[in-house]
């Protein structure tokens, strides 16, 4: 890949797919409570999009541990609503 005009070797298929699809989760671990209701809803939408995109991948390219982390964070954020 050549991000920002500089060549970059990527040795991990997972890293390449994340970079190529533009799906960069903030982190696998959940954030602290978002600042306000708008941030909370924005994070929920972001997590739902990440989850849907990962589920749309071929089974061998899915990341079950990330899906589980995103689902756990979604459940936590939905409880805060």
C-alpha positions in Angstrom: 0.0 0.0 0.0 1.1 3.6 -0.5 -0.6 5.8 2.1 0.1 9.5 1.8 2.6 8.8 -0.9 4.9 6.7 1.2 5.3 2.9 0.5 4.4 0.7 3.4 4.9 -3.0 3.7 2.1 -4.8 5.4 2.8 -8.4 6.5 -0.6 -9.2 8.0 -3.7 -9.9 5.9 -5.9 -8.6 8.7 -4.0 -5.3 8.8 -4.1 -5.0 5.0 -7.9 -5.7 4.8 -8.5 -3.1 7.6 -6.4 -0.5 5.8 -7.9 -1.3 2.4 -11.5 -1.2 3.6 -11.0 1.9 5.7 -12.6 0.2 8.7 -10.4 1.3 11.5 -12.0 0.7 14.8 -10.9 3.1 17.5 -9.9 0.1 19.6 -11.1 -3.3 20.3 -11.6 -2.4 23.9 -14.5 -0.1 24.6 -14.1 3.5 25.3 -15.2 5.2 28.5 -18.7 6.7 28.4 -19.0 9.1 25.4 -19.3 12.8 26.2 -22.9 13.2 25.3 -25.9 11.6 23.7 -24.8 12.6 20.2 -21.4 11.0 20.7 -23.1 7.9 22.2 -25.4 7.5 19.2 -22.5 8.2 16.8 -20.4 5.4 18.4 -23.4 3.0 18.3 -23.8 3.7 14.5 -20.1 3.3 14.0 -20.0 -0.1 15.8 -23.1 -1.3 13.9 -21.4 -0.4 10.6 -18.2 -2.2 11.6 -20.1 -5.3 12.7 -22.2 -5.3 9.5 -19.1 -4.9 7.3 -17.3 -7.7 9.1 -20.3 -10.0 8.8 -20.4 -9.3 5.0 -16.9 -10.6 4.6 -16.3 -14.2 3.5 -16.2 -16.5 6.6 -12.5 -17.1 6.5 -11.8 -13.3 6.6 -14.1 -12.5 9.5 -12.8 -11.5 12.9 -14.9 -13.2 15.5 -13.0 -11.7 18.4 -13.6 -8.2 17.1 -17.3 -9.0 16.5 -17.6 -10.1 20.1 -15.9 -7.0 21.4 -18.1 -4.7 19.2 -21.2 -6.6 20.3 -20.2 -6.2 24.0 -19.6 -2.5 23.6 -22.9 -2.1 21.7 -24.8 -3.8 24.6 -23.0 -1.6 27.1 -23.8 1.6 25.1 -27.4 0.5 24.6 -27.8 0.1 28.4 -26.7 3.7 28.8 -29.4 5.0 26.5 
